[in-house]
Amino acid sequence: MRIAVYPGSFDPITNGHLDIIERASRVFDKVVVGVLKNNSKKPKFSAEKRVEFIERVTSHLDNVETDSFEGLLVDFAKAQNASVIIKGLRTVNDFEYEFQMALLNKALDSECETMFMMTNSKYSYISSSMVNELAGFKGDLSGLVPAEIIDDIKAKYE
C-alpha cells in the first residue's frame, strides 16, 4: 500500500490545500493529512479545530485521513507507514524553502521521499494567512476556502 503524508498548519485549510489533497488521493492508496501543532506560529484555530475542518471537507475521499502531530515530520511519516511526503508549491519561493526541507528530511531518514505538487493556477494566490487577514476585515471568503467552513471562519472573527 502506497501511503503519503501531506503536512501543514492548515490554519485554515484553503481550496488550494483541498485541491492538493484530492489530487494526491488519486495517486496514493492512502493520504494522511498531518496538521502540525506549532504554537510558535500562533495559530488562529486549535489543532483539533483544524483537524475537524479537514475531516469535514474531505469526507468525500475514502482514502484520506487526518491527524495532528508535533515534532519531526519524518517521525510522523514513519509512524503512519508513509513512504512519501507531499508538498504543495505555489511559487518559486515555496520551492526554495521546500527543497531545503526535503533535503533535510532525506538526511534524517534516507527512505523518506518528497513529492512536489504544483498548485492549480486558480489557487496560486491563496494562503491561510491571507484568508485570516481577509476574514478579520469581514471580506468575502467565497472561492478561497471550502464553503463548508466559511461560517466557522467568520464566527472566529465576530
PASEBA-1860 file (N, C-alpha, C; in nm, 3 decimals):
! residues 158
1> MRIAVYPG> 0.085/-0.119/0.000/0.000/0.000/0.000/0.089/0.124/0.000 ~ 0.063/0.215/-0.091/0.139/0.341/-0.101/0.070/0.447/-0.016 ~ 0.138/0.486/0.092/0.083/0.586/0.184/0.167/0.712/0.176 ~ 0.099/0.827/0.170/0.166/0.957/0.167/0.114/1.043/0.280 ~ 0.200/1.132/0.326/0.163/1.231/0.427/0.167/1.368/0.361 ~ 0.063/1.445/0.385/0.058/1.584/0.339/0.054/1.672/0.464 ~ 0.169/1.729/0.501/0.175/1.806/0.626/0.151/1.955/0.604 ~ 0.110/2.021/0.710/0.095/2.166/0.705/0.028/2.216/0.830
9> SFDPITNG> 0.018/2.349/0.838/-0.053/2.407/0.952/-0.202/2.416/0.922 ~ -0.240/2.436/0.797/-0.381/2.437/0.755/-0.466/2.527/0.847 ~ -0.423/2.651/0.860/-0.483/2.744/0.958/-0.551/2.862/0.891 ~ -0.662/2.841/0.821/-0.740/2.720/0.798/-0.703/2.655/0.664 ~ -0.764/2.540/0.638/-0.747/2.475/0.508/-0.807/2.566/0.400 ~ -0.739/2.575/0.287/-0.786/2.656/0.175/-0.827/2.565/0.059 ~ -0.886/2.625/-0.044/-0.919/2.546/-0.163/-0.793/2.494/-0.232 ~ -0.683/2.567/-0.219/-0.556/2.518/-0.273/-0.510/2.392/-0.203
17> HLDIIERA> -0.520/2.390/-0.070/-0.486/2.270/0.007/-0.576/2.154/-0.035 ~ -0.705/2.181/-0.041/-0.801/2.075/-0.076/-0.773/2.019/-0.214 ~ -0.736/2.103/-0.308/-0.702/2.059/-0.442/-0.584/1.961/-0.439 ~ -0.482/1.993/-0.361/-0.366/1.903/-0.348/-0.408/1.770/-0.286 ~ -0.491/1.775/-0.181/-0.538/1.653/-0.116/-0.616/1.566/-0.213 ~ -0.707/1.626/-0.287/-0.788/1.548/-0.383/-0.700/1.486/-0.490 ~ -0.605/1.560/-0.542/-0.516/1.506/-0.646/-0.426/1.397/-0.590 ~ -0.374/1.417/-0.470/-0.288/1.315/-0.408/-0.368/1.188/-0.379
25> SRVFDKVV> -0.496/1.203/-0.347/-0.578/1.085/-0.316/-0.599/0.997/-0.439 ~ -0.578/1.054/-0.557/-0.589/0.974/-0.680/-0.457/0.904/-0.713 ~ -0.348/0.950/-0.652/-0.215/0.893/-0.680/-0.177/0.786/-0.578 ~ -0.219/0.806/-0.453/-0.179/0.716/-0.345/-0.298/0.637/-0.293 ~ -0.266/0.520/-0.235/-0.371/0.437/-0.176/-0.431/0.504/-0.053 ~ -0.347/0.576/0.019/-0.392/0.645/0.140/-0.312/0.773/0.156 ~ -0.382/0.881/0.193/-0.319/1.010/0.220/-0.354/1.048/0.363 ~ -0.252/1.075/0.443/-0.272/1.122/0.579/-0.237/1.270/0.581
33> VGVLKNNS> -0.338/1.353/0.610/-0.315/1.497/0.623/-0.267/1.520/0.765 ~ -0.144/1.568/0.778/-0.084/1.590/0.908/-0.090/1.736/0.948 ~ -0.166/1.767/1.050/-0.181/1.904/1.099/-0.075/1.930/1.204 ~ 0.015/2.019/1.173/0.126/2.050/1.262/0.079/2.134/1.380 ~ 0.110/2.086/1.499/0.085/2.164/1.621/0.211/2.245/1.647 ~ 0.208/2.372/1.607/0.324/2.460/1.624/0.274/2.591/1.682 ~ 0.272/2.597/1.815/0.215/2.715/1.880/0.302/2.840/1.864 ~ 0.427/2.824/1.821/0.510/2.942/1.796/0.458/3.022/1.678
41> KKPKFSAE> 0.380/2.957/1.590/0.319/3.028/1.477/0.193/3.102/1.519 ~ 0.148/3.083/1.642/0.026/3.145/1.693/-0.093/3.120/1.601 ~ -0.133/2.994/1.590/-0.245/2.963/1.500/-0.376/3.028/1.546 ~ -0.459/3.062/1.448/-0.591/3.120/1.477/-0.688/3.012/1.527 ~ -0.671/2.890/1.479/-0.758/2.780/1.515/-0.678/2.671/1.585 ~ -0.739/2.606/1.683/-0.671/2.497/1.754/-0.643/2.383/1.656 ~ -0.549/2.299/1.692/-0.518/2.182/1.608/-0.642/2.095/1.593 ~ -0.718/2.081/1.700/-0.839/1.999/1.694/-0.941/2.057/1.596
49> KRVEFIER> -0.956/2.188/1.595/-1.049/2.254/1.503/-1.000/2.240/1.359 ~ -0.869/2.254/1.338/-0.815/2.239/1.203/-0.836/2.097/1.152 ~ -0.815/1.997/1.239/-0.841/1.858/1.201/-0.989/1.841/1.165 ~ -1.076/1.898/1.248/-1.220/1.889/1.222/-1.256/1.950/1.086 ~ -1.202/2.067/1.056/-1.228/2.131/0.926/-1.187/2.039/0.812 ~ -1.067/1.983/0.822/-1.015/1.898/0.714/-1.100/1.772/0.699 ~ -1.137/1.712/0.812/-1.221/1.592/0.805/-1.355/1.624/0.739 ~ -1.409/1.739/0.770/-1.538/1.780/0.713/-1.528/1.797/0.561
57> VTSHLDNV> -1.423/1.864/0.514/-1.415/1.895/0.371/-1.356/1.781/0.287 ~ -1.304/1.677/0.353/-1.251/1.561/0.279/-1.337/1.437/0.301 ~ -1.455/1.453/0.358/-1.539/1.337/0.388/-1.577/1.257/0.262 ~ -1.568/1.319/0.147/-1.599/1.250/0.021/-1.482/1.165/-0.030 ~ -1.369/1.171/0.039/-1.249/1.097/-0.003/-1.224/0.982/0.094 ~ -1.255/0.860/0.051/-1.246/0.743/0.139/-1.104/0.710/0.183 ~ -1.005/0.751/0.106/-0.867/0.713/0.138/-0.787/0.827/0.202 ~ -0.857/0.925/0.259/-0.790/1.037/0.325/-0.822/1.034/0.474
65> ETDSFEGL> -0.717/1.043/0.555/-0.731/1.053/0.700/-0.661/1.179/0.747 ~ -0.698/1.226/0.863/-0.636/1.347/0.918/-0.594/1.320/1.062 ~ -0.476/1.371/1.097/-0.425/1.358/1.232/-0.338/1.479/1.261 ~ -0.317/1.508/1.387/-0.226/1.618/1.421/-0.096/1.558/1.476 ~ 0.010/1.639/1.469/0.138/1.589/1.519/0.225/1.704/1.567 ~ 0.320/1.668/1.654/0.424/1.760/1.700/0.556/1.692/1.671 ~ 0.661/1.770/1.661/0.792/1.710/1.641/0.831/1.700/1.496 ~ 0.918/1.606/1.468/0.973/1.591/1.334/0.875/1.527/1.237
73> LVDFAKAQ> 0.867/1.585/1.119/0.780/1.532/1.015/0.819/1.390/0.978 ~ 0.948/1.361/0.969/0.990/1.225/0.930/0.944/1.122/1.033 ~ 0.938/1.161/1.161/0.888/1.069/1.264/0.739/1.045/1.247 ~ 0.665/1.151/1.217/0.521/1.137/1.192/0.497/1.048/1.070 ~ 0.571/1.073/0.963/0.555/0.992/0.841/0.584/0.845/0.869 ~ 0.690/0.819/0.944/0.726/0.681/0.977/0.614/0.615/1.060 ~ 0.560/0.690/1.156/0.451/0.637/1.239/0.327/0.604/1.157 ~ 0.309/0.674/1.044/0.195/0.650/0.955/0.226/0.543/0.849
81> NASVIIKG> 0.348/0.489/0.851/0.395/0.395/0.748/0.395/0.458/0.610 ~ 0.418/0.588/0.606/0.418/0.661/0.478/0.558/0.658/0.416 ~ 0.562/0.641/0.288/0.690/0.641/0.216/0.715/0.772/0.143 ~ 0.612/0.859/0.139/0.623/0.984/0.063/0.563/1.099/0.144 ~ 0.630/1.213/0.137/0.578/1.338/0.191/0.537/1.424/0.072 ~ 0.416/1.474/0.074/0.366/1.559/-0.034/0.380/1.704/0.009 ~ 0.431/1.786/-0.080/0.441/1.930/-0.056/0.380/2.003/-0.174 ~ 0.287/2.092/-0.145/0.226/2.175/-0.248/0.309/2.300/-0.270
89> LRTVNDFE> 0.326/2.337/-0.394/0.406/2.455/-0.430/0.320/2.556/-0.503 ~ 0.326/2.682/-0.458/0.255/2.790/-0.526/0.351/2.876/-0.607 ~ 0.470/2.900/-0.552/0.565/2.995/-0.612/0.705/2.938/-0.609 ~ 0.795/3.007/-0.675/0.938/2.971/-0.673/0.991/2.981/-0.530 ~ 0.944/3.081/-0.455/0.986/3.095/-0.316/0.948/2.972/-0.235 ~ 0.828/2.918/-0.259/0.787/2.794/-0.192/0.885/2.683/-0.223 ~ 0.925/2.673/-0.351/1.015/2.566/-0.392/1.149/2.575/-0.319 ~ 1.206/2.693/-0.310/1.336/2.708/-0.245/1.332/2.657/-0.102
97> YEFQMALL> 1.231/2.698/-0.028/1.217/2.656/0.111/1.189/2.505/0.120 ~ 1.092/2.457/0.042/1.053/2.316/0.048/1.163/2.224/-0.002 ~ 1.244/2.270/-0.096/1.358/2.190/-0.143/1.458/2.168/-0.030 ~ 1.487/2.274/0.045/1.577/2.260/0.160/1.519/2.165/0.263 ~ 1.390/2.177/0.289/1.325/2.088/0.386/1.329/1.942/0.338 ~ 1.309/1.921/0.209/1.313/1.785/0.155/1.453/1.724/0.171 ~ 1.555/1.805/0.148/1.692/1.756/0.167/1.720/1.724/0.313 ~ 1.671/1.808/0.403/1.688/1.782/0.546/1.615/1.654/0.586
105> NKALDSEC> 1.491/1.639/0.540/1.415/1.518/0.573/1.486/1.393/0.519 ~ 1.543/1.403/0.401/1.616/1.291/0.341/1.740/1.258/0.424 ~ 1.806/1.361/0.477/1.923/1.339/0.563/1.882/1.272/0.694 ~ 1.765/1.307/0.744/1.716/1.249/0.869/1.665/1.106/0.850 ~ 1.611/1.078/0.732/1.558/0.945/0.701/1.580/0.919/0.553 ~ 1.678/0.836/0.522/1.717/0.813/0.382/1.605/0.749/0.299 ~ 1.506/0.690/0.364/1.395/0.629/0.290/1.278/0.724/0.268 ~ 1.293/0.845/0.318/1.187/0.945/0.307/1.197/1.017/0.172
113> ETMFMMTN> 1.092/1.007/0.093/1.087/1.076/-0.035/0.989/1.192/-0.026 ~ 1.017/1.299/-0.099/0.926/1.413/-0.105/0.877/1.428/-0.248 ~ 0.747/1.446/-0.262/0.687/1.468/-0.393/0.627/1.608/-0.393 ~ 0.670/1.690/-0.489/0.618/1.825/-0.502/0.501/1.824/-0.600 ~ 0.393/1.891/-0.561/0.278/1.906/-0.649/0.254/2.055/-0.669 ~ 0.250/2.096/-0.793/0.221/2.237/-0.824/0.074/2.264/-0.799 ~ 0.046/2.377/-0.740/-0.093/2.414/-0.717/-0.162/2.443/-0.850 ~ -0.290/2.426/-0.850/-0.370/2.468/-0.964/-0.356/2.620/-0.973
121> SKYSYISS> -0.336/2.673/-1.091/-0.310/2.816/-1.106/-0.421/2.903/-1.048 ~ -0.544/2.852/-1.047/-0.653/2.934/-0.994/-0.647/2.950/-0.842 ~ -0.558/2.871/-0.775/-0.542/2.883/-0.631/-0.405/2.937/-0.591 ~ -0.324/2.975/-0.686/-0.184/3.007/-0.657/-0.164/3.129/-0.568 ~ -0.263/3.214/-0.559/-0.250/3.335/-0.478/-0.308/3.317/-0.337 ~ -0.369/3.203/-0.309/-0.438/3.183/-0.182/-0.342/3.128/-0.077 ~ -0.344/3.189/0.041/-0.271/3.137/0.156/-0.360/3.146/0.278 ~ -0.333/3.064/0.377/-0.411/3.068/0.501/-0.399/3.204/0.569
129> SMVNELAG> -0.279/3.261/0.567/-0.261/3.391/0.633/-0.343/3.499/0.562 ~ -0.351/3.491/0.429/-0.433/3.586/0.354/-0.581/3.567/0.388 ~ -0.624/3.442/0.400/-0.764/3.413/0.436/-0.795/3.472/0.573 ~ -0.704/3.454/0.668/-0.727/3.507/0.803/-0.732/3.659/0.804 ~ -0.645/3.721/0.728/-0.646/3.868/0.721/-0.777/3.917/0.660 ~ -0.817/3.854/0.552/-0.942/3.892/0.486/-1.062/3.870/0.578 ~ -1.063/3.758/0.650/-1.172/3.729/0.743/-1.177/3.834/0.854 ~ -1.062/3.880/0.899/-1.056/3.983/1.001/-1.118/4.114/0.957
137> FKGDLSGL> -1.117/4.139/0.827/-1.180/4.260/0.772/-1.319/4.233/0.716 ~ -1.373/4.116/0.751/-1.509/4.076/0.708/-1.521/4.064/0.556 ~ -1.411/4.027/0.490/-1.412/4.011/0.345/-1.479/3.882/0.301 ~ -1.509/3.873/0.174/-1.575/3.757/0.115/-1.474/3.644/0.098 ~ -1.501/3.529/0.160/-1.411/3.414/0.153/-1.451/3.313/0.046 ~ -1.556/3.343/-0.028/-1.603/3.252/-0.133/-1.492/3.226/-0.233 ~ -1.475/3.098/-0.266/-1.374/3.060/-0.364/-1.234/3.045/-0.306 ~ -1.214/3.089/-0.182/-1.082/3.080/-0.118/-1.070/2.959/-0.027
145> VPAEIIDD> -1.179/2.930/0.043/-1.183/2.816/0.134/-1.307/2.734/0.102 ~ -1.310/2.606/0.141/-1.429/2.526/0.115/-1.552/2.589/0.180 ~ -1.662/2.587/0.108/-1.786/2.650/0.154/-1.831/2.598/0.290 ~ -1.801/2.470/0.318/-1.846/2.407/0.442/-1.789/2.471/0.568 ~ -1.679/2.547/0.555/-1.616/2.603/0.675/-1.618/2.756/0.679 ~ -1.678/2.818/0.580/-1.680/2.966/0.576/-1.746/3.024/0.701 ~ -1.860/2.971/0.740/-1.930/3.025/0.857/-1.846/3.010/0.984 ~ -1.774/2.897/0.995/-1.688/2.876/1.113/-1.575/2.980/1.119
153> IKAKYE> -1.519/3.010/1.004/-1.409/3.108/0.998/-1.465/3.247/1.033 ~ -1.578/3.282/0.973/-1.639/3.412/1.003/-1.670/3.426/1.151 ~ -1.721/3.319/1.213/-1.757/3.322/1.354/-1.635/3.350/1.442 ~ -1.519/3.303/1.400/-1.396/3.324/1.476/-1.363/3.473/1.484 ~ -1.405/3.549/1.386/-1.369/3.691/1.378/-1.482/3.784/1.420 ~ -1.592/3.730/1.470/-1.704/3.815/1.515/-1.691/3.847/1.662
END
